[in-house]
């Protein structure tokens, strides 16, 4: 005897229950992914938005100072571009990059060429919300392109006899978006470091760099506060000043910046032994100690 077939209503009910269960599982999974995506997106957006809202709220800030008071060679232009690209990439999402040009006509007013926040690249994009290519295009338009344009502008200005580097640095350190309230500060100096302010202080004749600096008005009129700042120098070589530039000249700047409180001072592309031989550092330190 055949067992009675289940009624159509019972079969329909079971199917409905099964479908409902499946949809609940799907909805839960999708909801979980969506929630995670939104949280991740908001976290990234917040870092960028905070940076844009205030110079004090950037995740980190890198200030690039370009000294183009002497014309750049093609090789130096390539160095400039490469140095800025490295600094651009090293900043975290929500970090700010500022590029300024030394202004020989108004040393206390460096020319700002760009100040932009890093919105994050494609690797941080959540595929549930936005494609990686779209994020990368946004990164290029609001961050990469403005920086590339600023790099070009930084070397377009004409040469000048004046090169007030120390005053320029003091001016940068007094900016509201780069003073002691700002976290994660990094200062990148792209320059031959040949300070020259006629009648104030000049390194163009060589001699006792430190003694001449101490005798000038600069230690009092252009005080440097580099506490909690990392300093990197792209040291541009000038053939006509080969007898002035070199280890002793670099040692002067290392000492000046470290005495101002810099966390570290590095010369880009140079090993410590190449940039500042022990003998040069010892000679400079001895001469300084003798004048204190």
Residue frames as qw, qx, qy, qz and C-alpha x, y, z in Angstrom:
[[0.000, 0.888, 0.460, 0.000, 0.00, 0.00, 0.00],
 [0.419, 0.476, -0.027, 0.772, 1.45, 3.35, -1.02],
 [0.285, -0.473, -0.441, 0.708, 2.08, 5.93, 1.68],
 [0.188, 0.889, 0.412, -0.063, 0.00, 9.03, 1.26],
 [0.503, 0.411, 0.085, 0.756, 1.64, 11.80, -0.78],
 [0.219, -0.415, -0.351, 0.810, 2.28, 15.02, 1.10],
 [0.251, 0.841, 0.466, -0.113, -0.17, 17.72, 0.36],
 [0.475, 0.618, 0.131, 0.613, 0.77, 20.58, -1.93],
 [0.259, -0.910, 0.006, -0.323, 0.42, 23.05, 0.93],
 [0.788, -0.555, 0.177, 0.197, 2.96, 21.14, 3.06],
 [0.764, 0.191, 0.227, 0.573, 5.47, 21.02, 0.21],
 [0.201, 0.803, 0.128, 0.546, 5.04, 24.72, -0.45],
 [0.505, -0.854, 0.051, -0.115, 5.56, 25.50, 3.23],
 [0.836, -0.320, 0.209, 0.393, 8.83, 23.53, 3.36],
 [0.595, 0.440, 0.222, 0.635, 10.10, 25.25, 0.26],
 [0.071, -0.903, -0.094, -0.413, 9.22, 28.63, 1.66],
 [0.675, -0.722, 0.124, 0.091, 11.03, 27.88, 4.91],
 [0.813, -0.035, 0.248, 0.525, 14.10, 26.71, 2.99],
 [0.391, 0.657, 0.203, 0.611, 14.12, 29.82, 0.81],
 [0.311, -0.916, -0.025, -0.250, 13.71, 32.07, 3.80],
 [0.789, -0.520, 0.173, 0.279, 16.61, 30.37, 5.56],
 [0.708, 0.239, 0.248, 0.617, 18.81, 30.78, 2.50],
 [0.151, 0.804, 0.156, 0.553, 17.95, 34.46, 2.17],
 [0.545, -0.837, 0.025, -0.037, 18.64, 35.03, 5.87],
 [0.808, -0.268, 0.221, 0.476, 22.10, 33.51, 5.49],
 [0.520, 0.476, 0.266, 0.657, 22.80, 35.58, 2.38],
 [0.111, -0.901, -0.145, -0.394, 21.51, 38.77, 3.99],
 [0.680, -0.711, 0.076, 0.162, 23.61, 38.19, 7.10],
 [0.758, -0.049, 0.256, 0.598, 26.74, 37.59, 5.05],
 [0.332, 0.631, 0.265, 0.649, 26.16, 40.59, 2.81],
 [0.326, -0.910, -0.127, -0.224, 25.29, 42.75, 5.79],
 [0.747, -0.549, 0.112, 0.358, 28.47, 41.77, 7.55],
 [0.630, 0.164, 0.287, 0.703, 30.60, 42.54, 4.52],
 [0.099, 0.790, 0.279, 0.538, 28.80, 45.83, 3.98],
 [0.502, -0.862, -0.068, 0.003, 29.26, 46.87, 7.60],
 [0.741, -0.344, 0.208, 0.538, 32.97, 46.04, 7.43],
 [0.485, 0.438, 0.337, 0.678, 33.27, 47.92, 4.16],
 [0.102, -0.894, -0.223, -0.375, 31.56, 51.00, 5.54],
 [0.628, -0.751, 0.041, 0.202, 33.67, 51.02, 8.67],
 [0.709, -0.098, 0.288, 0.636, 36.85, 50.63, 6.64],
 [0.317, 0.627, 0.345, 0.622, 35.79, 53.31, 4.19],
 [0.284, -0.925, -0.166, -0.189, 34.89, 55.73, 6.96],
 [0.706, -0.565, 0.105, 0.414, 38.21, 55.18, 8.68],
 [0.581, 0.125, 0.337, 0.730, 40.11, 56.04, 5.49],
 [0.090, 0.763, 0.356, 0.531, 37.84, 58.94, 4.66],
 [0.470, -0.864, -0.161, 0.078, 38.24, 60.32, 8.18],
 [0.668, -0.358, 0.170, 0.630, 42.04, 60.44, 7.93],
 [0.368, 0.337, 0.400, 0.769, 41.87, 62.36, 4.66],
 [0.160, -0.827, -0.390, -0.372, 39.05, 64.63, 5.87],
 [0.577, -0.745, -0.118, 0.313, 40.90, 65.44, 9.08],
 [0.579, -0.129, 0.249, 0.766, 44.01, 66.37, 7.11],
 [0.177, 0.527, 0.440, 0.705, 41.98, 68.64, 4.85],
 [0.323, -0.841, -0.412, -0.136, 40.18, 70.26, 7.74],
 [0.338, -0.925, 0.173, -0.003, 43.27, 71.50, 9.58],
 [0.496, 0.643, -0.540, 0.222, 47.05, 71.59, 9.29],
 [0.288, -0.503, 0.679, -0.451, 47.17, 70.37, 12.88],
 [0.815, -0.026, 0.424, -0.393, 45.19, 67.20, 12.15],
 [0.677, 0.510, -0.498, -0.183, 47.30, 65.60, 9.44],
 [0.974, -0.214, -0.052, 0.054, 48.55, 62.10, 10.20],
 [0.669, -0.326, 0.186, 0.642, 52.05, 63.37, 9.38],
 [0.311, 0.938, 0.062, -0.139, 53.48, 66.39, 7.58],
 [0.722, -0.060, 0.274, 0.633, 56.44, 66.63, 5.23],
 [0.134, 0.941, 0.001, -0.312, 57.76, 70.07, 4.27],
 [0.765, 0.185, 0.293, 0.543, 59.93, 70.19, 1.14],
 [0.027, -0.905, 0.055, 0.421, 61.99, 73.36, 0.70],
 [0.766, 0.388, 0.279, 0.431, 63.47, 73.87, -2.77],
 [0.225, -0.778, 0.153, 0.567, 66.33, 76.34, -3.16],
 [0.686, 0.487, 0.402, 0.362, 66.51, 77.29, -6.83],
 [0.067, -0.935, 0.074, 0.339, 68.53, 80.48, -6.40],
 [0.087, -0.501, 0.713, 0.483, 71.03, 78.80, -8.72],
 [0.720, 0.291, -0.319, -0.542, 69.80, 77.15, -11.92],
 [0.796, -0.170, 0.568, -0.119, 69.28, 73.40, -11.73],
 [0.096, 0.374, -0.808, -0.445, 71.12, 71.13, -14.15],
 [0.722, 0.006, -0.466, -0.511, 69.15, 68.38, -15.88],
 [0.544, -0.009, -0.803, 0.244, 70.57, 65.84, -13.44],
 [0.003, -0.036, -0.573, 0.819, 69.54, 68.01, -10.49],
 [0.571, -0.003, -0.116, -0.813, 66.04, 68.32, -11.93],
 [0.728, -0.027, -0.656, -0.199, 65.83, 64.54, -12.03],
 [0.334, 0.001, -0.746, 0.576, 67.10, 64.36, -8.44],
 [0.286, -0.021, 0.273, -0.918, 64.45, 66.85, -7.36],
 [0.705, -0.016, -0.347, -0.618, 61.69, 64.86, -9.05],
 [0.670, -0.001, -0.738, 0.081, 62.90, 61.55, -7.57],
 [0.162, 0.046, -0.648, 0.742, 63.30, 62.98, -4.06],
 [0.452, -0.020, 0.157, -0.878, 59.79, 64.45, -4.05],
 [0.739, -0.005, -0.520, -0.428, 58.30, 61.22, -5.43],
 [0.505, -0.003, -0.791, 0.346, 59.88, 59.24, -2.59],
 [0.050, 0.027, 0.515, -0.855, 58.55, 61.69, 0.00],
 [0.575, -0.008, -0.188, -0.797, 55.11, 61.66, -1.63],
 [0.732, -0.030, -0.647, -0.209, 54.94, 57.87, -1.41],
 [0.401, 0.030, -0.761, 0.509, 56.20, 57.59, 2.15],
 [0.301, -0.149, 0.294, -0.895, 53.46, 59.76, 3.61],
 [0.129, 0.251, 0.943, -0.176, 50.60, 57.76, 5.14],
 [0.093, -0.602, -0.644, -0.464, 46.98, 58.16, 4.19],
 [0.334, -0.885, -0.323, -0.011, 45.83, 61.46, 5.67],
 [0.584, -0.406, 0.055, 0.701, 49.37, 62.85, 5.61],
 [0.267, 0.943, 0.121, -0.159, 50.16, 66.30, 4.19],
 [0.689, 0.032, 0.233, 0.685, 52.90, 67.23, 1.73],
 [0.073, 0.961, 0.094, -0.248, 53.90, 70.89, 1.39],
 [0.701, 0.184, 0.201, 0.659, 56.35, 72.18, -1.22],
 [0.043, -0.963, -0.089, 0.252, 57.77, 75.68, -0.90],
 [0.681, 0.482, 0.007, 0.551, 60.35, 77.61, -2.83],
 [0.466, -0.448, -0.164, 0.745, 62.95, 79.82, -1.18],
 [0.226, 0.901, 0.309, 0.202, 62.07, 83.44, -1.87],
 [0.612, -0.005, -0.115, 0.782, 65.26, 85.52, -2.09],
 [0.019, 0.514, 0.147, 0.845, 63.31, 88.76, -2.30],
 [0.545, -0.523, 0.154, -0.637, 61.41, 88.13, 0.95],
 [0.308, 0.269, -0.892, 0.193, 63.19, 85.48, 3.01],
 [0.255, 0.029, 0.740, -0.622, 60.49, 85.37, 5.71],
 [0.679, 0.363, 0.220, -0.599, 57.86, 84.65, 3.06],
 [0.252, -0.165, 0.885, 0.355, 58.75, 81.41, 1.25],
 [0.524, 0.186, -0.328, -0.764, 56.57, 80.78, -1.80],
 [0.587, 0.033, 0.765, -0.264, 54.09, 77.97, -1.20],
 [0.253, 0.251, -0.695, -0.624, 53.66, 75.91, -4.36],
 [0.662, -0.198, -0.599, -0.405, 51.37, 73.18, -3.06],
 [0.247, -0.228, 0.748, -0.572, 49.85, 71.82, 0.15],
 [0.720, -0.002, -0.438, -0.539, 47.91, 68.59, -0.36],
 [0.616, -0.307, 0.626, -0.366, 46.69, 65.62, 1.66],
 [0.144, 0.207, -0.931, -0.265, 47.16, 61.99, 0.68],
 [0.719, -0.053, 0.035, -0.692, 43.71, 60.42, 0.04],
 [0.677, -0.157, 0.713, -0.089, 45.08, 56.89, -0.17],
 [0.253, 0.382, -0.701, -0.546, 45.84, 54.72, -3.20],
 [0.734, 0.040, -0.444, -0.513, 44.12, 51.74, -4.73],
 [0.473, 0.086, -0.852, 0.209, 45.58, 49.14, -2.38],
 [0.059, 0.082, 0.670, -0.735, 43.51, 50.56, 0.48],
 [0.506, -0.002, -0.216, -0.835, 40.25, 50.61, -1.48],
 [0.486, 0.075, 0.805, -0.331, 37.42, 48.30, -0.46],
 [0.033, 0.005, -0.782, -0.622, 36.22, 46.50, -3.62],
 [0.015, 0.544, 0.834, -0.094, 32.69, 46.28, -2.22],
 [0.022, 0.815, 0.321, -0.482, 32.38, 50.04, -2.39],
 [0.297, 0.883, -0.195, -0.307, 34.72, 51.35, -5.06],
 [0.918, 0.323, -0.022, 0.230, 37.07, 50.01, -7.69],
 [0.664, -0.433, 0.113, 0.598, 40.80, 50.29, -7.25],
 [0.438, 0.334, 0.360, 0.753, 41.16, 52.15, -10.55],
 [0.119, -0.855, -0.328, -0.385, 38.71, 54.82, -9.41],
 [0.593, -0.766, -0.042, 0.244, 40.63, 55.35, -6.17],
 [0.660, -0.149, 0.261, 0.688, 43.93, 55.58, -8.06],
 [0.257, 0.605, 0.372, 0.655, 42.50, 58.18, -10.45],
 [0.335, -0.906, -0.205, -0.160, 41.35, 60.24, -7.48],
 [0.705, -0.529, 0.092, 0.465, 44.79, 59.93, -5.85],
 [0.555, 0.166, 0.329, 0.746, 46.42, 61.16, -9.04],
 [0.082, 0.730, 0.371, 0.568, 44.05, 64.08, -9.56],
 [0.390, -0.887, -0.108, -0.223, 44.02, 65.48, -6.00],
 [0.683, -0.652, 0.253, 0.210, 47.54, 64.48, -4.88],
 [0.756, -0.029, 0.406, 0.513, 49.89, 63.25, -7.58],
 [0.434, 0.661, 0.336, 0.512, 49.22, 65.82, -10.31],
 [0.159, -0.976, -0.029, -0.148, 49.34, 68.93, -8.05],
 [0.666, -0.605, 0.305, 0.313, 52.68, 67.73, -6.65],
 [0.697, 0.205, 0.419, 0.544, 54.13, 67.12, -10.12],
 [0.224, 0.856, 0.244, 0.396, 53.08, 70.62, -11.16],
 [0.401, -0.911, 0.093, 0.026, 54.65, 72.16, -8.05],
 [0.767, -0.285, 0.342, 0.462, 57.95, 70.39, -8.71],
 [0.537, 0.492, 0.360, 0.583, 58.08, 71.94, -12.16],
 [0.049, -0.940, -0.155, -0.299, 57.20, 75.38, -10.82],
 [0.653, -0.714, 0.059, 0.246, 59.88, 75.19, -8.14],
 [0.628, -0.229, 0.364, 0.649, 62.72, 75.36, -10.66],
 [0.396, 0.692, 0.450, 0.402, 61.11, 77.81, -13.09],
 [0.165, -0.975, -0.070, 0.130, 61.97, 80.95, -11.13],
 [0.527, 0.740, -0.271, 0.319, 65.11, 82.85, -12.11],
 [0.729, -0.078, -0.395, 0.553, 68.43, 82.64, -10.32],
 [0.241, -0.941, -0.045, -0.234, 69.36, 85.10, -7.58],
 [0.376, 0.537, -0.547, 0.521, 72.52, 86.29, -5.88],
 [0.407, -0.425, 0.490, -0.643, 70.82, 86.06, -2.49],
 [0.665, -0.080, -0.732, -0.130, 70.29, 82.69, -0.78],
 [0.301, -0.451, 0.469, -0.697, 68.83, 83.22, 2.72],
 [0.594, -0.073, -0.791, -0.129, 68.45, 79.55, 3.66],
 [0.256, -0.124, -0.756, 0.589, 68.54, 79.89, 7.46],
 [0.293, 0.132, 0.228, -0.919, 65.86, 82.59, 7.57],
 [0.602, 0.030, -0.520, -0.605, 63.71, 80.52, 5.22],
 [0.499, -0.111, -0.849, 0.135, 63.94, 77.53, 7.56],
 [0.031, -0.160, -0.583, 0.796, 62.99, 79.70, 10.53],
 [0.446, 0.101, -0.103, -0.883, 59.96, 80.95, 8.59],
 [0.610, -0.025, -0.707, -0.357, 58.84, 77.43, 7.75],
 [0.391, -0.135, -0.821, 0.393, 59.11, 76.29, 11.34],
 [0.115, 0.179, 0.406, -0.889, 56.84, 79.14, 12.40],
 [0.416, -0.099, -0.535, -0.728, 54.02, 78.17, 10.03],
 [0.641, -0.186, 0.362, -0.650, 50.77, 77.12, 11.70],
 [0.954, 0.147, -0.069, -0.252, 50.80, 73.85, 9.72],
 [0.807, 0.298, -0.403, 0.313, 54.41, 73.02, 10.62],
 [0.132, -0.694, 0.454, -0.542, 55.09, 74.33, 14.11],
 [0.017, 0.280, -0.894, 0.349, 55.63, 72.29, 17.28],
 [0.630, 0.071, 0.448, -0.631, 51.92, 71.38, 17.51],
 [0.769, 0.391, -0.306, -0.401, 52.08, 69.33, 14.32],
 [0.807, -0.289, 0.515, -0.024, 52.72, 65.58, 14.63],
 [0.827, 0.164, 0.460, 0.280, 55.11, 63.55, 12.51],
 [0.250, 0.929, -0.112, -0.248, 57.10, 66.44, 11.04],
 [0.778, -0.021, 0.368, 0.508, 59.75, 65.85, 8.38],
 [0.142, 0.899, -0.121, -0.397, 61.78, 68.60, 6.73],
 [0.799, 0.196, 0.382, 0.421, 63.37, 67.94, 3.34],
 [0.025, -0.856, 0.168, 0.489, 65.88, 70.52, 2.11],
 [0.777, 0.384, 0.344, 0.362, 66.81, 70.44, -1.58],
 [0.023, 0.994, -0.103, -0.026, 69.66, 72.90, -1.86],
 [0.683, 0.445, -0.363, 0.451, 73.37, 73.45, -2.33],
 [0.631, -0.668, -0.301, 0.256, 73.26, 74.90, 1.23],
 [0.495, 0.150, -0.025, 0.855, 75.43, 77.83, 0.17],
 [0.176, -0.840, -0.434, 0.273, 74.02, 80.49, 2.48],
 [0.403, 0.122, 0.133, 0.897, 74.58, 83.99, 1.15],
 [0.087, -0.915, -0.392, -0.038, 73.12, 87.18, 2.55],
 [0.489, 0.436, -0.119, 0.747, 75.49, 90.03, 1.77],
 [0.106, -0.555, 0.242, -0.789, 76.25, 92.07, 4.86],
 [0.769, -0.421, 0.135, -0.462, 74.68, 89.43, 7.14],
 [0.642, -0.358, 0.677, 0.039, 76.30, 86.03, 6.60],
 [0.719, 0.564, -0.289, -0.285, 77.87, 84.34, 3.59],
 [0.821, -0.282, 0.479, 0.130, 79.56, 81.00, 3.00],
 [0.748, 0.661, 0.044, 0.037, 80.73, 81.77, -0.53],
 [0.241, 0.809, -0.497, 0.200, 84.27, 82.57, 0.57],
 [0.795, -0.014, -0.572, 0.200, 84.68, 79.47, 2.70],
 [0.037, 0.523, -0.485, 0.700, 86.73, 79.96, 5.85],
 [0.024, -0.048, -0.843, 0.536, 85.36, 79.47, 9.35],
 [0.312, -0.425, -0.644, -0.555, 81.69, 78.71, 8.72],
 [0.502, -0.591, -0.615, 0.143, 80.72, 78.37, 12.36],
 [0.375, -0.357, -0.224, 0.826, 82.66, 81.36, 13.66],
 [0.031, -0.091, -0.313, -0.945, 81.21, 83.64, 10.98],
 [0.398, -0.500, -0.664, -0.388, 77.71, 82.36, 11.69],
 [0.498, -0.554, -0.534, 0.400, 78.03, 82.95, 15.44],
 [0.266, -0.280, -0.051, 0.921, 79.26, 86.49, 14.80],
 [0.103, -0.282, -0.522, -0.798, 76.29, 87.24, 12.54],
 [0.435, -0.129, 0.264, -0.851, 72.80, 88.36, 13.65],
 [0.628, -0.014, -0.628, -0.459, 71.26, 85.03, 12.54],
 [0.353, -0.095, -0.876, 0.315, 71.55, 83.04, 15.80],
 [0.060, 0.313, 0.558, -0.766, 69.27, 85.59, 17.44],
 [0.390, 0.319, -0.092, -0.859, 67.18, 86.89, 14.55],
 [0.734, 0.177, -0.464, -0.464, 66.40, 83.51, 12.94],
 [0.392, -0.337, 0.792, -0.323, 66.11, 80.97, 15.74],
 [0.592, 0.108, -0.699, -0.385, 65.49, 77.39, 14.66],
 [0.564, -0.222, 0.630, -0.486, 63.35, 75.01, 16.72],
 [0.582, 0.262, -0.673, -0.374, 63.62, 71.54, 15.18],
 [0.340, -0.181, 0.826, -0.411, 62.56, 69.49, 18.16],
 [0.618, 0.256, 0.706, -0.232, 60.78, 66.31, 17.02],
 [0.601, 0.714, -0.102, -0.346, 61.64, 67.01, 13.39],
 [0.793, -0.049, 0.482, 0.369, 63.43, 64.59, 11.07],
 [0.218, 0.838, -0.218, -0.451, 65.62, 66.41, 8.54],
 [0.793, 0.150, 0.475, 0.350, 66.75, 65.09, 5.17],
 [0.046, 0.794, -0.236, -0.558, 69.02, 67.01, 2.81],
 [0.800, 0.446, 0.302, 0.264, 69.39, 66.53, -0.93],
 [0.361, -0.717, 0.209, 0.558, 72.78, 68.19, -1.21],
 [0.670, 0.719, 0.165, 0.078, 73.20, 69.73, -4.67],
 [0.660, -0.297, 0.234, 0.649, 76.77, 69.98, -5.90],
 [0.330, 0.937, 0.039, -0.110, 77.88, 73.18, -7.64],
 [0.848, 0.241, 0.006, 0.472, 81.06, 72.82, -9.67],
 [0.262, 0.726, -0.118, 0.624, 82.11, 76.43, -9.27],
 [0.428, -0.702, 0.317, -0.473, 81.96, 76.06, -5.49],
 [0.908, 0.010, -0.413, 0.064, 83.70, 72.69, -5.26],
 [0.441, 0.307, -0.527, 0.658, 86.35, 74.21, -3.01],
 [0.316, -0.326, 0.340, -0.824, 83.70, 75.33, -0.51],
 [0.870, -0.142, -0.060, -0.468, 81.21, 72.47, -0.57],
 [0.596, 0.269, -0.741, 0.156, 82.18, 69.14, 0.91],
 [0.616, -0.305, -0.686, 0.239, 82.58, 67.44, 4.29],
 [0.244, -0.156, -0.408, 0.865, 83.35, 70.57, 6.35],
 [0.298, -0.110, -0.184, -0.930, 80.44, 72.45, 4.81],
 [0.642, -0.291, -0.619, -0.346, 78.07, 69.54, 5.41],
 [0.515, -0.225, -0.663, 0.494, 79.34, 69.18, 8.96],
 [0.034, -0.030, 0.206, -0.978, 78.42, 72.80, 9.67],
 [0.540, -0.176, -0.298, -0.767, 74.82, 72.20, 8.60],
 [0.671, -0.231, -0.704, 0.003, 74.54, 68.93, 10.47],
 [0.351, -0.144, -0.561, 0.736, 75.74, 70.64, 13.63],
 [0.199, -0.079, 0.019, -0.977, 73.45, 73.65, 13.14],
 [0.632, -0.205, -0.448, -0.598, 70.36, 71.50, 12.63],
 [0.662, -0.226, -0.690, 0.183, 71.13, 69.08, 15.45],
 [0.217, -0.068, -0.464, 0.856, 71.80, 71.88, 17.89],
 [0.388, -0.117, -0.101, -0.909, 68.36, 73.22, 16.92],
 [0.582, -0.080, 0.612, -0.529, 66.92, 69.91, 18.17],
 [0.697, 0.302, -0.447, -0.473, 66.50, 67.81, 15.01],
 [0.914, -0.206, 0.301, -0.178, 65.87, 64.12, 15.70],
 [0.758, -0.058, 0.482, 0.436, 68.17, 63.18, 12.86],
 [0.281, 0.807, -0.229, -0.467, 69.96, 64.80, 9.94],
 [0.751, 0.037, 0.597, 0.280, 70.64, 62.69, 6.87],
 [0.160, 0.582, -0.425, -0.674, 72.17, 63.51, 3.51],
 [0.850, 0.327, 0.296, -0.289, 70.15, 61.71, 0.85],
 [0.822, 0.550, -0.136, 0.055, 72.10, 59.40, -1.40],
 [0.279, 0.658, -0.589, 0.378, 75.19, 59.56, 0.81],
 [0.772, -0.299, -0.523, 0.202, 76.36, 57.09, 3.40],
 [0.465, -0.879, -0.059, 0.084, 77.27, 58.55, 6.79],
 [0.696, -0.374, 0.259, 0.556, 80.97, 57.97, 6.16],
 [0.463, 0.398, 0.406, 0.680, 80.82, 59.63, 2.73],
 [0.062, -0.880, -0.313, -0.353, 78.77, 62.62, 3.81],
 [0.285, -0.886, 0.221, -0.292, 80.62, 63.47, 6.98],
 [0.738, 0.218, -0.534, 0.350, 84.03, 61.86, 7.53],
 [0.658, -0.615, -0.348, 0.259, 84.99, 61.63, 11.17],
 [0.529, -0.094, -0.044, 0.842, 87.95, 63.99, 10.71],
 [0.006, -0.447, -0.272, -0.852, 85.79, 66.78, 9.27],
 [0.537, -0.686, -0.404, -0.278, 83.24, 66.41, 12.05],
 [0.710, -0.437, -0.263, 0.485, 85.98, 66.40, 14.69],
 [0.384, 0.121, 0.053, 0.914, 87.64, 69.52, 13.24],
 [0.207, -0.572, -0.313, -0.729, 84.36, 71.44, 13.19],
 [0.661, -0.640, -0.389, -0.040, 83.40, 70.36, 16.70],
 [0.661, -0.262, -0.194, 0.676, 86.81, 71.37, 18.04],
 [0.200, 0.267, 0.123, 0.935, 86.61, 74.80, 16.44],
 [0.412, -0.633, -0.383, -0.532, 83.12, 75.29, 17.82],
 [0.722, -0.545, -0.368, 0.217, 84.08, 74.24, 21.32],
 [0.557, -0.058, -0.113, 0.820, 86.98, 76.66, 21.28],
 [0.003, -0.343, -0.166, -0.925, 84.63, 79.60, 20.65],
 [0.484, -0.625, -0.574, -0.215, 82.02, 78.85, 23.28]]
